[in-house]
Amino acid sequence: MSVIDVKMQAIYQASHVELPARASSFAGHAGDITAAVEPVVAEVALAGNHPIGADLADVAVEVFAHLRELVRTFNDCAVGLDRMADDLVAVDGEAGAWFAVHQEYVGDVPVASEPAAPEV
Amino acid sequence: MVAARIDGGGGRGSVVEQVDPLLDEILDLIGQLAGNEAVWRLLDSEDARTLPENFTREVGWFRLPGPYGFDFSSLYVAMSTQHPDFFDSPVSNGDRERILQNAIDDLWHREHDAWTGGAVGTVYRSVTRNVWEPDAASLSRQASALGDVTRWLASQVEAGEWAGPDTELAPQWLADLQKHWPATSESPQSFYAFWDDVNEKCALYLHATARLTATCAQVAGTVADFQRNLVEIATTARDHARLALRQWQSWQDDSGAWPTGQTREVFGGVANDILGGVSYGAGIVSLYGPAAAVAGPISVVTGGLAYLVPDQVQVMEVRSATVSSDVHRAFLADLQTVAAHMTEALDTVHTEPPSDDPTATGGFGTFAGTVRALREDWRPPPVEL
């Protein structure tokens, strides 16, 4: 493989495969926190609205927010790298030739959906 | 009829289905005791009644109503054979005996129904609402789900998972990306700084999620055990009231003067007492710790008295009660104690540091404050593309 082949492969694999996979994984587990903590807070409210419920909610929301930040960063990096690679394809003949036979990278990056925040 | 019932749904069914009929049964038994006591007061007043001229007291045979009823003899005011109207009276002594039996029946049922049809059942259910209403099974399921997230975060912290591009453990695509980072962009340094930091941040989130999981498991276990405790003390109260009625059957006198004196022994069953609040909380905190949440799935046994400190229980007041009003008052106090102890246990879960985390400086409440305060430090670094 030529240098440009390696370069294009590295950038597109990162933007279309590796980073979205991590974004998706983090989004899924952030969503799992939301799915778990909402019923927890609801049930603790029934136990006399004990203040431990508010702290459970707060810690869950803090962790969720940081995981969502990671999801956003992975998504942004993927999109940014994809755009840079697309620019390269547009202006560089060798890159364009490589891209012509790697149609799996046509189109937008499959960004992970942002996880729903806990409503607690 | 009971004015209000426990309206549980979904996973609440188990505890509701057990507690609700017990409370109805206890009210029925207290009502029966009250009926017996009222009948004895009536008979005492009959006994104390001043006899009219040419009236006497005869021994009559009566029946105390109810499932724990019994036949007994008692004196009633009867017309003497010396009375001038004895042979012409439209009301015979047999009629007088039947009138007294009717009065016994009416009085007994009125007293009984006042308990079963009044608002006392609503009071019992209301004071224990915090105990029976939460769904312990749901809490347990969510603790398990949070445990899954915890262990996923633990896998992110493992060596090599977020290895930098210059390390031997780095995947090829990452090393290639670093080498061929688009020249049109800003420096890739911020991306790799971010990448290197994921591991460290995940360690922080892992710690937080482990404590979240452990605390959720502790809450689930607490609710489950106090729900079970509620069922057991209601069962003990029910058995105690049955014992009181059986004492009536054998002694045929006010329950305050039981011949055996065994007011603290449950008839044919096992006496249960009330879980301690603080001691229980300390126990459950040591049972489900954050290290355990990282190590593997936590199994919260719902509804099974998973943890009990035998010498830290509170003896039920109802086990010392003998008459209906005392049984009611003591049982109500026991129900209030169960609810208060569960709150104390949750307070302890909130404030007690986990025993399997030597780095912990406080309980979950303190930890939550720390997490909030460190929000900016815990935020992943931005990437400048």
Interface residues (C-beta under 8 A of the other chain):
Chain A: V3 V6 K7 Q9 A10 I11 Q13 A14 V17 E18 H29 D32 I33 A35 A36 V37 P39 V40 E43 V44 L46 A47 G48 H50 P51 I52 D55 L56 D58 V59 A60 E62 V63 A65 H66 L67 E69 L70 T73 D76 C77 G80 L81 M84 A85 D87 L88
Chain B: R129 N130 V131 E133 P134 D135 A136 S138 L139 Q142 A143 A145 L146 D148 V149 W152 L153 P171 W173 L174 D176 L177 K179 H180 W181 P182 T184 S185 F191 F194 V198 K201 Y205 A208 T209 R211 L212 T215 C216 V219 V223 A339 M342 T343 L346 D347 V349 H350 F364 G365 F367 A368 V371 R372 R375 W378 R379 P380 P382 V383 L385
